[in-house]
Amino acid sequence: MEVKVYNQEGAEVGTVTLDERLFGAEPRPHVVHQYVVNYLANQRQGNASSKTRAEVAGGGSKPWRQKGTGRARAGTSSSPIWRSGGIVFGPKPRCYYNRFPKKMKRVAQVSAFSDKAQNDNIKVIEHLELTEIKTRNMATILDRLGLDNKKCLILDEGANQNLVLSVRNIKDVKYCRAALANTYDVVNADVLLFTRAGLEKAQEVFTS
């Protein structure tokens, strides 16, 4: 499978062949779904907490005597049926982490990349070199490539600080090093924008 390569002016400068091992597999949506559910669960902090009847303030002495008041008997003000009393079965800090098998993770990665390729949602640019940190310049490049108003994941070969700082204020645009791309970010994007070096790096890492 071949895709066109563009320069920063939006002009076509050639083509590049996508590795069938990464971009030519049959997508397996059920595995991708399992990966995404696991990934989002692992992002949860699990900090939610509530106080039980043993932890709320008060509740030391019996509010009133057992009989003769005309009111219902009560033993403590920390009872869950009282206002400001303890919470029954409330949330407590917990860990939501769950391990995901390495082989299934690889299948999900290949499926996500292959789905993007087979739906023509991959673009390749020769390089992304910004002489200064300027959001407007990056927005102009994306506009020339027809990627404005689209969720875009930019995958470059290495750390590109000017690029990182230039895209952080552009809505729905995210930068990531190609070797560190995860399936969730790939699935969440409408279009993948590879630099030529980033594409080569991704094919090297994810097919080895």
Secondary structure, DSSP 8 states (H G I E B T S, - for coil): -EEEEE-TTS-EEEEEE--HHHHSS---HHHHHHHHHHHHHHH---------TTTSS---S-SS-SSSSSS---S-TT-TTSTT---TT------------HHHHHHHHHHHHHHHHHTT-EEEES----SS--HHHHHHHHHHTT-TTS-EEEEESS--HHHHHHHTTSTTEEEEEGGG--HHHHHH-SEEEEEHHHHHHHHHHHT-
